[in-house]
Amino acid sequence: TTCWQPAVRRSAEAVVSTQSTGVANMLSVAGADHIITMDLHASQIQGFFDIPVDNLYAEPAVLKWIKENIENWRECTIVSPDAGGAKRVVSIADRLNVNFALIHKERAVANEVQRMTLVGDVTGRTAIIVDDLADTCGTVVKAAEKLKEAGAKMVYAVMTHGVFSGPALERLMDSCIEAIVVSNTIPQHEKIAVCPKIQAIDVSSIIGEAIRRTHNGESVSYLFGNVPL
């Protein structure tokens, strides 16, 4: 049995360990012998499973969306909202052959950013914030404001998993973000109806192809860099 696990929310390290161990044990006991995930917040989570885990990436679908939906994408800047996402942003910027920037943030308490510092130049450019998770959206909204203050023409946000908890939708509607794009690892129909700034990327073809390749004993590595036709 192949099990598809959509997302693991970010949380304190100790809590993540407990939750991940519990989920891993439950799935194994339920009979799963292979796990397929997408953009785990911490890749170390794979180590909690004693069965094979394939962690897929939304990056190919993100690249496809940027090229098809942002007219001047060759003159954009890919932005990481924190230091932890720098590797992801550099990879996307390199594949698009564009510049990247980084926002350093300091939090006073969880989910509340105290101060942000932009490292990089976005003057006169379209800024695309890329991260793995949109939760309360406080960080991404403040990051967008920082980018506009720094001279960005337009600001988009592209996230893998759209949780949108608490005041997220209201914050997005009141923000300077043109659109926030998430995958459909979490269903978004109801939230799109409330907040038209949300757009969904369909990653079902990636997941479906991964399941097909797994059952046929084929490699899934092709999917790490490509969207199946």
C-alpha positions in Angstrom: 0.0 0.0 0.0 1.3 3.4 -0.9 0.2 6.3 1.4 0.1 9.9 0.3 0.8 12.3 3.2 0.0 15.9 2.2 1.8 18.1 4.7 3.3 18.4 8.1 2.8 21.8 9.8 5.7 23.6 11.3 6.0 23.6 15.0 8.5 23.4 17.8 11.3 20.8 17.2 10.2 18.6 20.1 6.6 18.6 19.1 7.5 17.8 15.5 9.5 14.8 16.7 6.6 13.5 18.7 4.0 14.1 16.0 6.1 12.7 13.3 6.9 9.5 15.3 3.2 9.1 16.0 2.1 9.6 12.4 4.9 7.2 11.2 3.8 4.5 13.6 0.1 4.9 12.8 0.7 4.6 9.0 3.0 1.6 9.4 0.6 -0.2 11.7 -2.2 0.5 9.3 -0.4 -1.4 6.6 1.4 1.2 4.6 4.7 0.0 3.1 5.7 3.2 1.2 5.1 6.9 1.9 4.9 9.7 -0.6 5.2 13.3 0.7 5.6 16.7 -0.9 7.9 19.5 0.5 8.3 18.3 4.0 9.1 21.3 6.2 12.0 19.4 7.7 13.5 16.6 5.5 14.7 14.9 8.7 11.0 13.8 9.2 11.7 11.0 6.7 14.0 9.5 9.4 11.0 8.7 11.7 9.7 6.2 9.2 11.0 2.6 9.0 9.5 2.2 5.5 10.6 3.9 2.3 9.7 7.6 1.9 9.8 9.6 -1.3 9.6 13.4 -0.6 8.5 15.1 -3.8 9.1 18.8 -4.6 6.6 21.4 -5.8 9.5 23.3 -7.5 8.8 22.0 -11.1 5.2 23.1 -10.8 6.2 26.4 -9.3 8.6 27.1 -12.2 5.9 26.2 -14.7 3.4 28.6 -13.0 5.8 31.5 -12.9 6.7 31.1 -16.6 3.1 30.8 -17.7 1.5 33.5 -15.5 4.1 36.3 -14.8 4.6 38.2 -18.0 8.0 39.7 -17.1 9.3 36.7 -15.2 12.8 37.1 -16.7 13.1 40.4 -14.7 11.8 39.1 -11.4 13.5 38.5 -8.1 12.8 35.4 -6.1 12.7 36.2 -2.4 13.0 33.9 0.6 11.0 35.2 3.7 13.6 33.7 6.0 17.1 32.2 6.1 15.7 28.7 6.3 14.3 28.9 2.8 17.4 30.2 1.1 18.3 26.9 -0.5 14.9 26.6 -2.1 14.9 30.1 -3.4 18.5 29.9 -4.8 17.5 26.7 -6.6 14.4 28.3 -8.3 16.4 31.5 -9.1 19.2 29.5 -10.7 16.7 27.5 -12.9 15.0 30.8 -14.0 18.4 32.6 -14.3 17.1 35.5 -12.2 18.2 37.3 -9.1 17.3 36.3 -5.6 16.9 38.1 -2.3 16.6 37.2 1.4 14.6 38.6 4.3 16.0 38.2 7.7 13.3 38.2 10.4 13.3 38.3 14.1 10.4 37.0 16.1 9.4 38.2 19.6 6.9 35.4 20.0 5.8 32.5 17.7 4.0 33.5 14.5 4.7 37.2 15.2 7.6 38.9 13.4 9.3 41.8 15.3 11.7 43.1 12.6 12.6 42.4 9.0 15.8 43.2 7.0 16.0 42.8 3.2 19.2 41.5 1.8 19.2 42.1 -2.0 17.8 44.5 -4.5 14.2 44.5 -5.8 13.9 48.1 -7.1 11.7 48.3 -10.1 11.3 44.5 -10.3 8.6 41.9 -9.7 9.2 40.1 -6.4 8.1 36.6 -5.9 8.1 35.3 -2.3 8.7 31.5 -2.2 8.2 29.3 0.9 6.8 25.9 1.8 3.9 26.9 4.0 1.3 29.7 4.3 -0.2 29.5 7.8 -1.5 32.8 9.5 0.3 34.8 6.7 1.6 37.4 9.0 5.1 36.9 7.8 4.4 36.9 4.1 2.2 40.0 4.4 4.9 41.9 6.3 7.5 40.6 3.8 5.4 42.0 0.9 5.2 45.4 2.6 9.0 45.4 3.1 9.5 44.6 -0.6 7.1 47.3 -1.7 8.9 49.8 0.5 12.2 48.7 -1.1 10.8 49.6 -4.5 9.3 46.3 -5.9 6.8 47.0 -8.7 4.6 44.0 -7.8 4.7 41.2 -5.2 3.5 37.6 -5.6 3.7 34.8 -3.1 4.1 31.1 -4.0 3.8 28.5 -1.2 3.5 24.8 -1.4 1.0 24.2 1.4 -1.8 26.7 2.0 -3.1 26.2 5.6 -4.5 29.7 6.0 -5.5 29.6 9.6 -6.8 32.4 11.9 -6.8 35.8 10.3 -4.9 34.7 7.2 -7.6 35.4 4.6 -8.4 38.8 5.9 -4.7 39.7 6.1 -4.2 38.6 2.4 -7.2 40.6 1.2 -5.8 43.8 2.9 -2.3 43.2 1.7 -0.3 44.5 -1.3 0.2 41.0 -2.6 -1.1 40.6 -6.1 -1.8 36.8 -5.7 -0.8 34.0 -3.4 -0.3 30.7 -5.2 -0.4 27.4 -3.4 -0.6 23.8 -4.4 -3.7 21.7 -3.9 -2.0 19.4 -1.3 -4.7 20.9 0.9 -8.1 21.6 -0.7 -8.6 25.3 -1.4 -12.0 25.6 -3.0 -13.7 27.2 0.0 -10.9 29.6 0.7 -10.6 30.7 -2.9 -14.3 31.6 -2.8 -13.6 33.9 0.2 -10.2 35.3 -0.9 -9.9 35.7 -4.7 -6.2 36.4 -4.3 -5.6 32.7 -3.7 -4.7 30.6 -6.7 -4.1 26.8 -6.7 -1.6 24.8 -8.6 -2.7 21.3 -9.4 0.0 18.8 -8.3 -2.2 15.7 -8.8 -0.3 14.7 -11.9 3.0 14.7 -9.9 1.5 12.6 -7.1 -0.3 10.3 -9.5 2.9 9.7 -11.6 4.9 9.0 -8.4 2.3 6.4 -7.3 2.4 4.8 -10.8 6.2 4.7 -10.9 6.3 3.3 -7.3 3.9 0.4 -8.1 5.7 -0.4 -11.3 9.1 -0.4 -9.6 10.3 2.6 -11.6 12.5 5.5 -10.3 10.7 8.6 -9.1 13.8 10.8 -9.4 12.5 12.2 -12.8 9.7 14.0 -10.8 12.2 15.9 -8.7 12.8 18.3 -11.6 10.0 17.8 -14.0 6.2 18.0 -14.2 4.8 14.9 -16.0 2.9 15.5 -19.2 
